[in-house]
Amino acid sequence: MIRLLASLSMFGLALPAFAADTVKLAITGPFTGGSAPMGASMRDGAKLAITEINAAGGIQVGSVKMKIDVIERDDEAKNERGALIAQELAAMPDLSGVIGSVNTGVVMAGDRHLQEKGITKIITPAAGSASMTQWVGKAQDLSIFRFAAHDGIQAAMVVEEGINRKFTKVAILHDATNYGVSGRDDLQREIKKQGDKLQVVATEKFNIGDKDMTAQLLRAKSGGAQAILIWAIGPELAAVANGIAKLGMTAPLIGGWTLSMSNFIDNAGKNGNGALMPQTFIEDPITPKVKAFIDAYHKTYNVKRIPSAVSAAQGYDAVYIFAAAVKQAGSPDTHKIKAALEDLKDPVPGVIAVWKQPYSKWDPKNVETHEAFRRENAVIGMVQDGKVVFAHEEDRKRLAALAKIP
Amino acid sequence: MSIIAQMAVSGALMGLVYALIAYGFQLTYATSKSINFGQGELVMVSAFFTLTLITLGLPYWLVVPGGLLFGAALGLFVERAGVRLALEQKSEGWILLTIILGLFLFSVAENVWGRDDRPFPTPISHEPIRVLGVDVTPVELSVAIGVFAIMGVIEVFKRQTLLGKAFEAVSADRDAGELMGISATHTVMLSYALSGVVAAVAGILVSPITTVGPTMASALVLKAFSVAVVAGLESGFGVVAVGMFLGALESIASYYLGSGWREVPGLLLLILALAVRPTGVFGKAIIRKV
């Protein structure tokens, strides 16, 4: 026993010395359960970028090249697991940064531990507004960044799409998680902001694991809803789509980007066709770089379709932005990386866009300083026969132009 | 009016699944005064097993019996591993053991099949049809038909065959049955096998609607407990009636009171039933002579 303890403590002592020539990057997210398509795709996209960087010798840090060392943690989309993992990561002395988180609740439970220690974190693909707005007016300095089109942008697009399609009566459906509830609030705010052109005839919620949505949908139907605005994740979205078909309703689903998750598309089958959602990336080879990324993902993970293409692309680009910050900082020190992220000098070519100064110095009054995505980075996608495609053909050119390497 | 009818029908059809799982409790309770607290996991693992047979490309007429046999085998496994020794020692150990076996099966399912919800392909159509102003899908109707068919077959078996009569004899009086030359152990085994088959039927019927995942039965089995308690553990007719009533009540409540209140009327009903008729609405009060 004593010998075991001794060897353990020696191992512990030896670790920092061993790790000094690598950049330690933690990737966290739900790799199992209902949110897994997003978490696992984000992880796999990020690891694709890390493999590429390491294969090229690593990141140029000062005079040496440092490889990225990955630490993976599965938060199972559970808030309490997320808090534990954040505490564990915050206690690591030589951690350079964290990329990940899918669920807004997990972010809310965990990020304060990282912020206390000033550990740089790039949130992706969690989109719930509260993840970043929780710091507004509270944090004077912030080490948390977001790399996803937040729900404020998404809700605006969803409402806009509803108005453009000449709908006047809609129902809002959402799940009872932090994500669903904050999505509902965003939608209500946006409807008001865009001139109250949509009348909300029913606002209904459901729980994770619910399969029978008849009651909620009948309330929408009897109110005369022409479209269902929805904020939830894959399995329950599929239950809603199947319920719509069962009740013979024609109202389309328009909602958060989660309508592109594979477990929605697969479980809803043809009932999922026509669902509309904001996307930052569509699995369509619009530029050579995008094609190379999609092909590499398919080949490396042996799939024909990325389970959540948005998550994979965001994970991939986030790693490159992080690596650019490490290079500029000239150090794997997480505080220096944070400072570099707030003032990235060189543009970072990614698969979603060429990122020019995605972040700026944190302003406690303006959350946009730590948000990378703007309205122009997102398009409306549509589910069609098991795939997500561009809903508006002209968007294809727009995204390709953003991702064009000058 | 048509909305109440729609809600009642959708709810009652789901309620039949609660009833079928509750019927599985009744079968084993009749012969051994024990129930399998891991019945939900039997439903789930049988559904996963059947899904595996489907993905292997076997035809449906082979897949369904395969799933049922697997359910029976699981039932026998639970009886042997969790119930028999406890009963021989007249202890209540089966309560803990069946819970543990359920957790064990849950972990097995997570490791073998993963934690994701998966669609369950079925040859039966999901296209809604309109019956008397109410939209139902053939898949939902298949649940009703399947539940009544399997319960009917088992009830006829209990009444008309020699083995079934032995089953009834042990249910009525275990010691007297043994004196008549009926092996109580074998009868208990039979009841657990039947209970496993019933669980597999429930899994196969409900999966096309709910998808298959490790947690698919956790909500169902809680409702089934309510149904079994309210109806009592003796009456097959009782569980069907109470199951349909509870299902309809839930969905009507979620329409009129809001979706957050869905479970409340059912729980009130449960408390009321326990307060007024502790043996269940359809249960018989047993007079025990001492």
Interface residues (C-beta under 8 A of the other chain):
Chain A: T32 G33 G34 A36 A176 E204 K205 F206 G209 K211 D212 T214 A215 Q216 L218 R219 S222 P235 A238 N242 A245 K246 L247 G248 N263 D266 N267 G269 N271
Chain B: I3 Q6 M7 S10 G11 M14 G114 R115 D116 D117 R118 P119 H126 E127 P128 R130 D135 V136 T137 I209 T210 T211 G213 T215 S218 A219 S251 S254 Y255 G258 S259 G260 R262
